[in-house]
Amino acid sequence: MDELSRLEQIARGVRGLSIAVWCLVAINVVQIGAWIVPLVAPNFHVRHMASSPEVPREPWEGLTFEEKVKRASIVLLTENKREGGKIRAMIKEELKRAPNTTFDYSVGDEYGPASISEPKEKTQYGDGAIVLMQGSPAINRGSFAIYNGSVPGLGDMPLSKVREIVAASK
């Protein structure tokens, strides 16, 4: 009997060690997964988005403003409104909208991506912006701030000239 109880103690010890080893294996698998997933996931996302017919594939940087407006499916005019310490970008006007373009905002809505939740002191954010969107559903490709009726990012182009360019692109 003495030998049998000693074998039971050894068996319990081996079971405990087996459980500990399996726990360590599980922890290592989680650690390796946490290291591999960030490497693989962004590439998967990029491949998936690049294969989607709705995401524009043509280059955007380096184009003139006129070329960007021609390629844009939506051109918005927003107006900045200060409310409660925030700057809310309200859609004032849709200057251009291509047929059958999916876009979840309409005139009068706050356009969140252009809003500023924590504006910095002594920083000018302009009166609003020209927002260029592309594809369907439309994605933001760029924006230009408006100051006193002109767009400094476009060589102080007056808003009236921006409207002419957008109208000519339709």
CORSUL-V119225 format. One record per residue. N is the residue number from 0. RES is the residue in one small letter. PSI is psi in whole degrees, 0 to 359 (999 if undefined). D_LAST is the distance of its C-alpha to the last C-alpha in Angstrom with 1 decimal. Layout:
n:N res:RES psi:PSI d_last:D_LAST
n:N res:RES psi:PSI d_last:D_LAST
This chain:
n:0 res:m psi:324 d_last:95.4
n:1 res:d psi:319 d_last:95.0
n:2 res:e psi:325 d_last:93.2
n:3 res:l psi:317 d_last:91.0
n:4 res:s psi:326 d_last:89.8
n:5 res:r psi:321 d_last:89.1
n:6 res:l psi:322 d_last:86.9
n:7 res:e psi:320 d_last:85.1
n:8 res:q psi:318 d_last:84.4
n:9 res:i psi:317 d_last:83.1
n:10 res:a psi:318 d_last:80.9
n:11 res:r psi:318 d_last:79.4
n:12 res:g psi:318 d_last:78.8
n:13 res:v psi:319 d_last:77.1
n:14 res:r psi:315 d_last:74.9
n:15 res:g psi:318 d_last:73.9
n:16 res:l psi:323 d_last:73.1
n:17 res:s psi:316 d_last:71.0
n:18 res:i psi:317 d_last:69.0
n:19 res:a psi:318 d_last:68.5
n:20 res:v psi:317 d_last:67.4
n:21 res:w psi:324 d_last:64.9
n:22 res:c psi:317 d_last:63.5
n:23 res:l psi:320 d_last:63.1
n:24 res:v psi:315 d_last:61.4
n:25 res:a psi:317 d_last:58.9
n:26 res:i psi:318 d_last:58.2
n:27 res:n psi:321 d_last:57.7
n:28 res:v psi:317 d_last:55.3
n:29 res:v psi:317 d_last:53.2
n:30 res:q psi:316 d_last:53.3
n:31 res:i psi:318 d_last:52.2
n:32 res:g psi:319 d_last:49.5
n:33 res:a psi:336 d_last:48.3
n:34 res:w psi:323 d_last:48.2
n:35 res:i psi:319 d_last:46.5
n:36 res:v psi:313 d_last:43.8
n:37 res:p psi:333 d_last:41.9
n:38 res:l psi:324 d_last:42.0
n:39 res:v psi:320 d_last:40.8
n:40 res:a psi:313 d_last:38.4
n:41 res:p psi:322 d_last:35.7
n:42 res:n psi:321 d_last:35.7
n:43 res:f psi:315 d_last:35.5
n:44 res:h psi:316 d_last:32.6
n:45 res:v psi:316 d_last:30.7
n:46 res:r psi:318 d_last:31.6
n:47 res:h psi:315 d_last:30.5
n:48 res:m psi:322 d_last:27.1
n:49 res:a psi:332 d_last:26.5
n:50 res:s psi:350 d_last:27.3
n:51 res:s psi:130 d_last:24.9
n:52 res:p psi:346 d_last:21.9
n:53 res:e psi:345 d_last:19.8
n:54 res:v psi:124 d_last:20.4
n:55 res:p psi:136 d_last:18.2
n:56 res:r psi:344 d_last:20.7
n:57 res:e psi:155 d_last:19.1
n:58 res:p psi:151 d_last:20.2
n:59 res:w psi:316 d_last:18.6
n:60 res:e psi:143 d_last:21.2
n:61 res:g psi:350 d_last:21.4
n:62 res:l psi:152 d_last:17.7
n:63 res:t psi:165 d_last:16.4
n:64 res:f psi:318 d_last:14.3
n:65 res:e psi:318 d_last:11.5
n:66 res:e psi:321 d_last:12.0
n:67 res:k psi:317 d_last:12.4
n:68 res:v psi:320 d_last:9.1
n:69 res:k psi:320 d_last:7.4
n:70 res:r psi:343 d_last:10.1
n:71 res:a psi:140 d_last:9.9
n:72 res:s psi:335 d_last:9.6
n:73 res:i psi:136 d_last:10.5
n:74 res:v psi:120 d_last:10.7
n:75 res:l psi:151 d_last:13.8
n:76 res:l psi:118 d_last:15.9
n:77 res:t psi:160 d_last:19.5
n:78 res:e psi:130 d_last:22.7
n:79 res:n psi:131 d_last:26.1
n:80 res:k psi:127 d_last:29.0
n:81 res:r psi:124 d_last:32.5
n:82 res:e psi:122 d_last:34.6
n:83 res:g psi:40 d_last:37.9
n:84 res:g psi:7 d_last:37.7
n:85 res:k psi:161 d_last:34.2
n:86 res:i psi:114 d_last:30.8
n:87 res:r psi:125 d_last:28.4
n:88 res:a psi:106 d_last:24.6
n:89 res:m psi:135 d_last:23.4
n:90 res:i psi:115 d_last:19.7
n:91 res:k psi:323 d_last:19.1
n:92 res:e psi:145 d_last:15.5
n:93 res:e psi:109 d_last:12.4
n:94 res:l psi:331 d_last:9.7
n:95 res:k psi:140 d_last:7.2
n:96 res:r psi:117 d_last:8.6
n:97 res:a psi:148 d_last:8.0
n:98 res:p psi:145 d_last:10.5
n:99 res:n psi:26 d_last:14.1
n:100 res:t psi:127 d_last:13.8
n:101 res:t psi:127 d_last:17.2
n:102 res:f psi:128 d_last:17.7
n:103 res:d psi:6 d_last:21.0
n:104 res:y psi:161 d_last:20.3
n:105 res:s psi:172 d_last:19.1
n:106 res:v psi:133 d_last:19.1
n:107 res:g psi:343 d_last:22.7
n:108 res:d psi:156 d_last:23.6
n:109 res:e psi:130 d_last:24.9
n:110 res:y psi:94 d_last:22.9
n:111 res:g psi:316 d_last:26.0
n:112 res:p psi:338 d_last:24.9
n:113 res:a psi:354 d_last:24.1
n:114 res:s psi:157 d_last:27.3
n:115 res:i psi:113 d_last:30.5
n:116 res:s psi:331 d_last:33.7
n:117 res:e psi:78 d_last:36.2
n:118 res:p psi:143 d_last:35.0
n:119 res:k psi:145 d_last:37.3
n:120 res:e psi:149 d_last:39.4
n:121 res:k psi:29 d_last:38.6
n:122 res:t psi:131 d_last:35.1
n:123 res:q psi:130 d_last:32.0
n:124 res:y psi:1 d_last:29.0
n:125 res:g psi:176 d_last:26.8
n:126 res:d psi:342 d_last:25.5
n:127 res:g psi:203 d_last:22.6
n:128 res:a psi:158 d_last:19.8
n:129 res:i psi:122 d_last:16.2
n:130 res:v psi:125 d_last:16.0
n:131 res:l psi:128 d_last:13.8
n:132 res:m psi:153 d_last:14.2
n:133 res:q psi:151 d_last:13.9
n:134 res:g psi:182 d_last:15.2
n:135 res:s psi:113 d_last:16.6
n:136 res:p psi:146 d_last:18.6
n:137 res:a psi:134 d_last:16.5
n:138 res:i psi:146 d_last:18.6
n:139 res:n psi:122 d_last:18.6
n:140 res:r psi:344 d_last:18.1
n:141 res:g psi:164 d_last:18.7
n:142 res:s psi:158 d_last:18.8
n:143 res:f psi:126 d_last:19.7
n:144 res:a psi:148 d_last:22.3
n:145 res:i psi:130 d_last:22.0
n:146 res:y psi:120 d_last:25.2
n:147 res:n psi:45 d_last:25.9
n:148 res:g psi:10 d_last:22.4
n:149 res:s psi:166 d_last:21.6
n:150 res:v psi:99 d_last:20.8
n:151 res:p psi:327 d_last:23.8
n:152 res:g psi:349 d_last:22.5
n:153 res:l psi:33 d_last:20.1
n:154 res:g psi:39 d_last:22.9
n:155 res:d psi:37 d_last:23.1
n:156 res:m psi:129 d_last:19.6
n:157 res:p psi:150 d_last:19.4
n:158 res:l psi:328 d_last:17.1
n:159 res:s psi:322 d_last:15.9
n:160 res:k psi:322 d_last:14.8
n:161 res:v psi:316 d_last:13.0
n:162 res:r psi:320 d_last:11.1
n:163 res:e psi:316 d_last:10.4
n:164 res:i psi:316 d_last:9.1
n:165 res:v psi:317 d_last:6.8
n:166 res:a psi:321 d_last:5.6
n:167 res:a psi:338 d_last:5.6
n:168 res:s psi:349 d_last:3.8
n:169 res:k psi:999 d_last:0.0
